Amino acid sequence: MKWRAFKRLKTPVGEKELGTLRAGDWVLLSGRIYTARDQAHQRIAEAVLKGKRLPVSFKGQAIYYCGPTPAKPGAVIGSAGPTTSSRMDKYLETVLKLGVVVTIGKGERSKSAKELCKKYHAVYLVSVGGAGAYLSERVKNAEVVLWQELGPEAIYELYVEDFPCLVAYDILGNDYFERRRYCARKAR
């Protein structure tokens, strides 16, 4: 495999930066990102449905599908690996309408999720599953900002430095997974 240079991306992310990313690009993400898994997404959707204002602004921000484990003494955070993104697909349009422009997780998503990324000019990044301990080293600060009673499924505000990701879906609708399947078929 030919090694490619990482592109640097800092939150909050603007349209110009998103426009430079293509499916298959490697990214080092820095800045503030928010964690949210199934229960947090459900609560976000319920709040939006009821017309409630969330105390967190997601404009130009990233949501990382992660439920970090408790930090060991002296550590900022415990293991912080990605979870399967497709479980959050039913909530994707809701968070994109709130201004989220980057989602991070693992695995492929539904066709509608890919279309929503294109429609709202958002990107979907994947990170390495099973590498939660390594990824936690990229987290420089972690704080629960919403729904602490959800434990690891609460919304955490993380400050990350050089958090490694791969662009799976870009704002043009390009799909890394689809391209890899095509290349694999051509190689046979």
C-alpha positions as CSV (number, residue, x, y, z in Angstrom):
1,M,0.0,0.0,0.0
2,K,1.3,3.4,-0.9
3,W,1.6,5.7,2.2
4,R,-0.2,9.0,2.0
5,A,0.4,12.1,4.0
6,F,-2.2,13.0,6.6
7,K,-4.3,16.1,6.1
8,R,-4.8,18.2,9.2
9,L,-8.3,19.2,10.2
10,K,-9.2,21.4,13.2
11,T,-12.6,21.9,14.8
12,P,-14.8,23.8,14.3
13,V,-14.7,22.8,10.7
14,G,-15.8,25.1,7.9
15,E,-17.1,24.3,4.4
16,K,-13.8,25.2,2.8
17,E,-11.9,22.6,4.8
18,L,-14.6,19.9,4.2
19,G,-14.4,20.6,0.5
20,T,-10.7,19.6,0.4
21,L,-11.3,16.1,1.8
22,R,-11.9,13.1,-0.4
23,A,-12.9,9.6,0.4
24,G,-9.7,7.7,1.2
25,D,-7.8,10.7,2.6
26,W,-6.1,10.2,6.0
27,V,-6.9,13.0,8.5
28,L,-5.3,14.1,11.8
29,L,-8.2,15.8,13.7
30,S,-7.5,18.3,16.4
31,G,-9.8,20.4,18.6
32,R,-13.1,19.9,20.4
33,I,-15.2,16.9,19.5
34,Y,-18.2,15.5,21.3
35,T,-19.0,11.8,22.0
36,A,-22.5,10.5,21.6
37,R,-23.8,7.0,21.3
38,D,-27.3,5.5,21.1
39,Q,-28.9,6.9,24.3
40,A,-27.5,10.4,23.8
41,H,-28.7,10.4,20.2
42,Q,-32.1,9.4,21.3
43,R,-32.2,12.2,23.9
44,I,-31.0,14.7,21.3
45,A,-33.8,13.7,18.9
46,E,-36.4,13.9,21.7
47,A,-35.2,17.4,22.7
48,V,-35.3,18.6,19.1
49,L,-38.8,17.1,18.7
50,K,-40.0,18.9,21.8
51,G,-38.4,22.2,20.6
52,K,-36.0,22.3,23.5
53,R,-32.7,24.1,23.0
54,L,-29.6,22.0,23.8
55,P,-27.0,23.6,26.1
56,V,-24.2,22.4,23.6
57,S,-23.7,24.0,20.2
58,F,-22.8,21.5,17.5
59,K,-22.3,24.0,14.8
60,G,-19.2,23.1,12.8
61,Q,-18.4,20.3,15.2
62,A,-17.7,16.6,15.2
63,I,-19.6,13.8,16.9
64,Y,-17.5,10.7,17.8
65,Y,-19.5,7.5,18.3
66,C,-17.7,6.5,21.4
67,G,-18.5,5.5,25.0
68,P,-15.3,6.0,26.9
69,T,-14.4,3.8,29.8
70,P,-13.5,5.4,33.2
71,A,-10.1,7.0,33.4
72,K,-7.4,5.2,35.5
73,P,-5.7,7.4,38.1
74,G,-3.6,10.1,36.4
75,A,-5.2,9.5,32.9
76,V,-7.5,11.9,31.1
77,I,-9.8,9.2,29.9
78,G,-10.1,5.4,29.7
79,S,-10.3,3.5,26.4
80,A,-12.0,5.6,23.8
81,G,-12.5,3.5,20.7
82,P,-15.2,4.0,18.0
83,T,-18.5,2.1,18.0
84,T,-20.5,0.9,15.0
85,S,-21.8,4.0,13.3
86,S,-24.8,2.5,11.4
87,R,-26.7,2.3,14.7
88,M,-26.8,6.1,14.7
89,D,-28.1,6.4,11.1
90,K,-31.7,7.0,12.2
91,Y,-30.5,10.1,14.1
92,L,-28.1,11.4,11.5
93,E,-30.3,14.0,9.8
94,T,-31.3,15.4,13.2
95,V,-27.7,16.1,14.3
96,L,-26.7,17.4,10.8
97,K,-29.5,19.9,11.1
98,L,-28.0,21.0,14.4
99,G,-24.8,21.9,12.6
100,V,-22.6,18.7,13.0
101,V,-20.4,18.5,10.0
102,V,-18.2,15.5,11.0
103,T,-19.2,12.1,12.4
104,I,-16.6,9.6,13.5
105,G,-17.1,5.9,14.1
106,K,-16.4,2.5,12.5
107,G,-17.9,0.5,9.7
108,E,-20.1,1.3,6.7
109,R,-23.3,3.1,7.0
110,S,-26.7,3.0,5.2
111,K,-27.2,4.4,1.7
112,S,-29.3,7.2,3.3
113,A,-26.5,8.2,5.7
114,K,-24.2,8.6,2.7
115,E,-26.8,10.7,0.9
116,L,-27.3,12.8,4.0
117,C,-23.6,13.6,4.2
118,K,-23.7,14.8,0.6
119,K,-27.0,16.8,1.2
120,Y,-25.7,18.6,4.3
121,H,-22.0,18.8,3.2
122,A,-20.8,16.6,6.0
123,V,-18.1,14.0,6.2
124,Y,-18.0,10.6,7.8
125,L,-14.6,9.6,9.2
126,V,-13.7,6.1,10.4
127,S,-11.2,5.3,13.1
128,V,-9.6,2.0,14.1
129,G,-11.8,-0.3,16.0
130,G,-10.0,-2.2,18.7
131,A,-7.5,0.7,19.2
132,G,-9.3,2.4,22.0
133,A,-6.2,2.6,24.3
134,Y,-4.1,4.1,21.5
135,L,-6.9,6.6,20.6
136,S,-7.3,7.7,24.2
137,E,-3.7,8.9,24.1
138,R,-4.9,11.5,21.6
139,V,-7.4,12.9,24.1
140,K,-5.9,15.8,26.0
141,N,-9.0,16.7,28.0
142,A,-12.4,15.1,28.7
143,E,-15.4,16.4,30.5
144,V,-19.0,15.3,30.7
145,V,-21.2,18.1,29.4
146,L,-24.6,16.5,29.1
147,W,-26.6,13.7,30.7
148,Q,-24.0,12.5,33.2
149,E,-26.5,9.9,34.4
150,L,-25.9,7.9,31.1
151,G,-22.4,7.0,32.3
152,P,-20.2,6.2,29.2
153,E,-23.1,7.1,26.9
154,A,-23.2,10.7,28.3
155,I,-22.1,13.4,26.0
156,Y,-18.4,14.2,26.6
157,E,-16.5,17.1,25.3
158,L,-13.1,15.9,24.3
159,Y,-10.1,18.0,23.2
160,V,-8.0,15.9,20.8
161,E,-4.7,16.3,19.1
162,D,-3.8,14.5,15.9
163,F,-6.6,12.0,16.2
164,P,-6.2,9.6,13.2
165,C,-9.1,9.0,10.9
166,L,-9.8,8.0,7.3
167,V,-12.4,9.8,5.2
168,A,-15.1,7.2,4.4
169,Y,-17.7,9.5,2.9
170,D,-16.9,13.0,1.6
171,I,-19.2,15.9,0.8
172,L,-19.4,14.9,-2.9
173,G,-20.9,11.5,-2.1
174,N,-17.7,9.5,-2.7
175,D,-17.5,6.3,-0.7
176,Y,-14.2,4.8,0.4
177,F,-15.8,1.3,1.1
178,E,-17.4,1.2,-2.4
179,R,-14.1,2.2,-4.0
180,R,-12.2,-0.5,-2.1
181,R,-14.8,-3.1,-3.3
182,Y,-14.4,-1.9,-6.9
183,C,-10.6,-2.1,-6.7
184,A,-10.8,-5.6,-5.2
185,R,-13.1,-6.8,-8.0
186,K,-10.8,-5.3,-10.6
187,A,-7.8,-7.0,-9.0
188,R,-9.3,-10.5,-9.4
